[in-house]
Amino acid sequence: MQPRMGGLLQVNIGDRVTLQASYMPYVQGGGLFIPSKQVVKMGEEIFVLATLPDQLQKIPLTGKVIWITQKQAGLKPQGFAIQMSGEKGVYYKMEAEKLLAGSLSSDKPSFTM
């Protein structure tokens, strides 16, 4: 997780394990957990530049905060999750699900539930 830059957060998802732990397929439109110490409120709209594994392209995402982890707990980092929206959210969801094909329903731990 990179610091805020000009009102935007940057999150680099470098591998499939991190993507699987961060991506929330059960959220309508897709959800993404963002490790951060930034204080946010439920329902707040957030702008994020996110990457996918093996891609350099930063995808601009907009979403509302739907999950907050106040403190790190074991393997679950402090941060929040957004429900992605808009065309770029649809694109990120489709690409994430392609990369995670066959592993979305596995019992591997996630950063949220």
N, C-alpha and C positions, 0 to 999 in steps of 0.2 A: 504494500500500500504506500503510495506516494503522498506527500503532503498536499493540501489544497493549493491550487494554482489558479488565481483569478476567479475564484468562486467554484471551480471544478475540482472534483476528486479524481484521482487516477488509481486504477487497480489493475495490476498485471497478473493474470492467471497463467502461470508458466507451464503447468503440466496438467494431465488429465485427472490425477488424484486430487489436486487442489480444485479443479473445475467441478468434480463430482461432489466434493465437500461444500462448495460454494453455491452451486446451482440448485434451484428449488423448482423442480418440474411440476409439483403439485399446486403451485400458485398459478392462477389464471393469468395468461400472458407471460408466465415465467418469472421467477424471482432470482435475485442474486445477492448473496451475503458479501458484505464489504468489511474486511477487518479495519477498524478505525477507532481512535479514541475521541473522535469528534462527537460533540454533544448534538443529538438530533431528537426530534419529537415524532411520535407516531403520526402518520398522515402527511408529514412534511415532504415537499417535493425536492428531490435531489438530482443533481446533474453529475454524471460520472463518465469518464473516459476509461473504457475497459478493453482489455485484450483477451484473446483466446489462445490456448496452447499452440505453439508453432506458428503464430501469426504476429507480425509486427504492427499491423493496422490497429489503430485505436478507434474503438466504436463509441460514438457519443450516445449515452443512454440517459433517459429520463425515467424517473419512477418515484412512487410514494413509499415512504418508510412503513414497513409492515412488521418488522421484527427488530428488537433491540436486545443486545447482550451487554449488560452494564459492565461486567468484569470478566476477565478470562477465567474459565472454569475447566480445569483439566486440559483436554485437547481443543476445547472450544474457545476461540479467541474473542476478545472484546470487539464489538462492532455492531453493524445493523444490516438489515436486508431491505431491498426495494422490490416492489412489484413493477416490472418493466412495462413501459407503454410506448406507443408510437411505432413507426416503421422500423427504426433501428432496434427497438426491443424485440420485434418479431424476428428480425434478421439474427440477432444474438441468440434468441431462443432456438431457432432452427439450426444454427451452426453448433451450438452447445449440444443439442440433442443428437446431431450427426456424430459428433466426437464421442459422445457417451453411449452410443447405440449398444444395447444389450446389457448395460450396467446401471441404468437408471433405477431399476427396482431392487438392486442389491442391498445387502444389509451393512454396507460400509458406513462408517460414521460420517455425519455431516457437521457443519459448523452451527446448525440450528437445532433440528430435532434428532 
